[in-house]
């Protein structure tokens, strides 16, 4: 088995997550509550870690966390792990890797029934193969890849262990 070609190790991933958390706070300085919606599975771990960092840096901001579940290949049914009122809220959708923008676009669906104040997107790794009109607002690292290459974000429980190219 070949060694993994890491583009982010655990320490660098943590630095990227902290930087994005600071950007979120800067861009939402007047907000009292942020809702983090992580796309199952790795996106949920990234969202949880960002939520923890935000709570540590700015305890006055109330945060909520939920998980979006969908089939990334055929996103017909999109579900949230719990319902809440998103009217007037700031929602930050979180995924591990942005490739074409398709997953982020379809993950918006449950929020369209409401009138959120803002919807922002965050990804740990952004690739440059956009086919859909969704671009992440917060990016850990951007990397140019071929369509044949894949990026995997490794998570373990609540930790982001890194990202590698295959």
C-alpha positions, 0 to 999 in steps of 0.5 A, spaced: 500 500 500 502 506 497 503 512 502 498 517 503 500 524 499 498 529 505 496 536 503 494 537 510 496 534 516 493 534 523 497 540 525 496 544 519 488 542 518 487 545 525 491 552 523 486 552 517 480 551 521 482 556 526 483 561 521 476 560 518 473 561 525 476 567 525 474 569 518 467 567 520 467 571 527 470 577 523 464 577 517 459 576 522 461 580 528 454 583 529 451 576 529 448 573 536 447 566 533 450 562 528 448 555 525 453 550 523 450 545 518 455 540 517 454 535 511 455 528 513 460 525 515 466 529 514 463 535 513 459 534 520 466 533 524 469 539 520 463 543 522 463 541 530 470 543 530 469 550 527 463 550 532 468 549 538 473 554 536 468 559 535 465 558 542 472 558 545 474 565 541 467 568 542 463 565 548 457 570 547 455 568 540 450 562 541 451 556 536 447 551 534 450 544 530 446 540 525 447 535 520 445 534 513 444 528 510 444 526 502 447 522 497 452 526 494 452 522 487 444 522 487 442 528 492 434 526 491 433 526 498 436 531 503 435 531 511 437 534 517 438 531 523 433 536 527 428 541 525 429 548 527 426 555 525 432 558 520 428 565 519 433 570 520 438 566 522 445 566 519 447 559 517 454 556 515 454 550 511 460 546 512 463 540 507 470 537 507 471 538 500 468 542 494 469 539 487 463 541 482 459 545 487 453 540 486 453 537 494 453 545 497 448 547 492 443 541 493 444 541 501 441 548 501 434 545 499 432 544 506 433 552 508 429 554 502 423 553 506 425 559 510 428 566 510 435 566 513 439 572 514 445 569 510 447 562 508 455 562 508 459 556 505 465 553 508 470 547 506 476 545 508 479 543 501 477 547 495 478 544 488 477 548 481 472 544 478 466 548 479 460 546 475 454 549 479 454 556 481 456 555 488 463 558 491 465 557 498 465 563 502 471 560 507 476 555 504 482 552 508 486 550 502 485 551 494 488 546 490 488 544 483 487 537 481 485 533 475 478 530 474 481 523 476 484 525 482 480 525 489 481 528 495 480 525 502 479 528 508 480 524 514 476 524 521 476 521 527 470 522 532 471 529 533 478 530 530 480 532 523 486 528 522 488 531 515 487 531 507 490 527 502 490 526 495 489 520 491 
